[in-house]
Amino acid sequence: MRSIGYVGVRSASAEDWLNFGPRVFGFETYRLPDGTVRVRWCDRSHRLAIHPGDSDRLLYLGWEIGAEESLEEVAAHLTAAGFEVTEGSARLAAERSVERLISFDDPFGLRHEFFVGQEETAGSYRGHRPTSRTVTGALGLGFVVLRLPDLQRGLDFYASVMGMKVSDAINLGAHLGEMWFLRCNPRHHSIALLNGGDALRLEHLMIEATTLEEVEIAWDLARSEMDAFVSPGRRLSDNMFLFRVHTSTGFNVCYGWGATQVDDEESWIPRYIDSSSGAGIVYSAAAAVTAGDPSPEIKQ
């Protein structure tokens, strides 16, 4: 796979995005006949779909595959790994604004959709501010953070089945535990995993702006209108300057700028970052994919 193309959630507060999405972040939003609210921050038809419902839940992740592979090859790989793969109907493909897709449910019950040909019109995205531009393209929409009831099972799935690579891991302390960052393209991570809770849920969604000024503008607006619980600052993992806010739709949004990319696969060495004491101590984790061990010992 190449990147995360879209995210689908359910929420009773879907229509809130029609207002604060454009006002705070400058994103384009529109409502479909069935009440689904779509959000776009680039030339793609959408990057986020919020389906109406009586509870907040992550419904699906859409993964774009690269030109060097086919949906048939992906389906064969997933079937060999023991998953039941379903060919998406023409109607579902139209609903997602893609040419074709296949899907399967992961060990936590989350639906993953692999697709080709998402609708995109060059130059169509205007945004609600001249500065409202984001880093997407081959890097995908940004990244998502998932909270899982079993972190090790999640690491095994995303590394062995989804073929993702560990970029870094961080110890956030006894209360929050570990967060593991995994990538499938030069973006430092497309998925981050946290442990906790009885079921999988979307912790937050990150979008990367092309300029620092856009993040500053969004922060000024967000802090006066939303519950901002992480003020602007640099993150230890990918060095991104970001802030984080709560939304009414059950997940948080990170908006940032200036993330470090993994532009040299051969030389990148994953780190174990211990921020539990606030010191930000960095260890080499050397591609380890085992959770719960804060030591720098390399695992084979």
N, C-alpha and C positions, 0 to 999 in steps of 0.2 A: 504494500500500500504506500501511497505517497503522502497523504495528509488527511486531517479531519476536515471534511467539506461542510457539514452542517450538524446542528444539534437540535433535537426535538424534545420539548418538555410539555407538561400539562400543568395548568394553574387556573384557579378561579379568578385570578387578577391579571389575566392575559392582556386586557385592554389598557392596563396601566402603561405598558410599553409604548402605546401610541402617543403618549404624552411625554414621559420622561426620557424615552430613547432619543428622540430628536432634540429635546430641549437641553438635556445634560450632556449627551455624548455627540450630538450632531448626526446620529444615524438616521437612515431612512426606514420608515415603518409603513405597513399597510395591512388591511384586514381582508381575509378571504371570505367568500360567501358562508362557509361553515363556522365562522367566528375565529378561526385561527389567525393569530397575529404574526406576521413575518417581519424580521429585522434584517437589514443588510447594511454592511459597512464597506462594501467594495462592489465590483461590477457583477458579481454573481446574483442570481435571482433572490437568494436569501442565504443567511448563515445561521440564523436562529428561528425556529418555529415554535410558537407558544400556543398549544391547543387548549381550548376551553375545557374546564372540568372542575369538579368539586374538591380537588386536593392537589397538592404540589408534588410532582414526580418527574424524574428523568425518564423519558420514553425510549429514545433511541439515539445512537451516534451514527453519522454517515461518513464513511471512509472512501476517499477517492483513490482508485488504484492507478499505478503508473502505466506509461505507454508500453513498458517492457513485459507486462503481464496481462492476462485476460481474466474475465470473470469465471470462465470454466476452470482455469488453473487454480484460482483462489478457492472455488467450490471444492475441487478435488483435494486440496490441502486441508480444508476444514473438515471434510468428510473423513479423511484419513485420521484426523485428530479426534474423531468420535462425535462430531457435532452434526446435527440435522440441518441441512441447508435448504432454503426455500427460494425458488425463483420468483422475483417480484412480478406482479401482474402489470400490464400496460397502464391500468388505471392508477396503481400505486406509483409507478414511475412518473406519471403525469403529475400526481399530487406532490411528488418530491422535486419536480422540475428537472428530471434526469432522463437519459436515454434508456438505461437498463440498470437493474440492481438485483442483488441477491441478499439474503439475510439469514441470520441465525441468532440464537440466544446464548449468552455466555453463562458461566457457572453461577453467576449472581442473578440471572434472570434479565439482564439488560440486552436489548435487541441491538445488534450491530448490522448496519447495511453497507455493503460494498457496492459502489456505483461507478458508472462512467457517464460522461457527457452532461454535467450539470449546466443548466441554462446560464449563459453569460453574454453580455453585450458590452463591448469595449466602449469606455467613455460614458456609460449610462449612469454611473453613480455620481451624484452631485453633493450629497450631504447637506446639512443645514448650516454649516459654517464653511468658509473657504479653507480652513485648516483641518477639516474633518476628513483625514486620509489615514488609511491603516496599512499595516504590513501583512499581506495575505499571499496571493499567488500560489507558488509551489509549496509554500510553508503552511498553507491551510488557514483556517479562520483565526487561529490563536492557540489556546490550550484549555483543557478542562481538568479540574481536580475532582477526583472521585473519593468519597469516603466508603470504605469497605468493611464488612464484618470480619474478614480474614485477609490480612495484608499479604501473607506469604502465598496464599492461593491466587491472589490477584497478580502478584509478581510473576508467578509461574505461568499464568495464562497469557499475560501481555508479552512476556519474553519468548516463551516457547511456541505459543499458538499464533499470536499476532506478529511475532518477529521483531518486536521493538527492542531497543538497546538502552541500557541504563546510562544516564548522563551523570547524575549525582544523587546523593541521599543526604537528608538532614535530620538531625535529632532536635526536635522542637521542645523537649522537656517532658517531664512525667505526665503532665496533663494532656498534651497534644500528641505525644509519641513521635514516630518517624514519618517523614514524607519522602517518597521515592519518585524521581523524575525520569521519564522514559521518552525516547525520541524515535521518529521514523523518517526524518528529514533533517536538514541543518538547523531547524529551530531547536533550541536547547531541550525543550520537551513539548510534546503534544498531549501527553497524559501525565498527571501526577497522582499518586495514590497515598491515601491516609487510612489509618486503621481506626475503627470505632463504629458503634451502632449495631443494630440488629439486621439492617438491610442496606443495600447499596443506595447512595444518594449523590446528587450533584452538589459538591461543596461550593465551587465557584467556576466562573467562566472568565478567561482572560482575553483581552483584545489589545493589540500593540499599535499605537499611533506612530505616524511617521515623523512627528516633531515633538519636542519637549513642550513647546508652547501650547499645543493642543491638550496635552495632559494637564497643564496648569489651568487652562480655561475650564476644562471639565471639572477639575477639583474645586475651583471656586464656586461653580454652580452646584456640585454634588453636596458639598458640606453644608450648604444653606437649605437644602431641600430633602436630603436623604440621610439615613443613619450610616455615616462614614465611620468605620471602626479601625481602619488602618490609614493613617495619614501618609502623604508622599514620602518615599524613601527608597534606598537601594536595597534590592533583595540579594542575599548571599549567593544563591544558586547561579542565576544567569546574569546578575548585575543589572537587571532591569530597574529603572526608576518608575515606581507605580504607586497608586493608592487603591483601596478596596472599599466597596460600599455594599450594604444590604439592599436587596430589592424585595418587592412585595410578592414576587413569584417563586419564592422558596430557595433561591440560590444567590450567591454573591457575585459581583462583577469586579474584576481587576482591570484597570486601565493604565497602561504604562508605555514606556519608550526606552529604546537603547539597549535591548537585550543582546547578550553575547551569543553568537551562533557557533555551532560545531562545524567549522569549515574544513577541518582536517581529521577525518575518521581515524587515520592511522596513529596520530599522536595524542588523541584525546584520552585522558586517564580519568575515569570517574572518581569523585571525592566523597568522603564521608564528612559532613560538616556538623560539628557539635555546637549548636547554639543554645543548648539547655542552660548554660551558665551565663549567656549573654556575651561570651567571648568570641564566638564565631570561629572556633578552632577547626582547622581543616586537616583531614587525613586522606590518604589515597585509599579508594575503595576498589580500584582495579577491576572494574566490570563485575563485581559481586552482585548477585541477585538474591541474597538471603537476608531477610529482615531480622531485626532484633539484636544485632551484634555491633556495638559501637567501637570495636577495636579496629585498628588499621590492617589487621591480618588479611592477606589476600586469600580469597576462597576460590577453589578450582571446581 
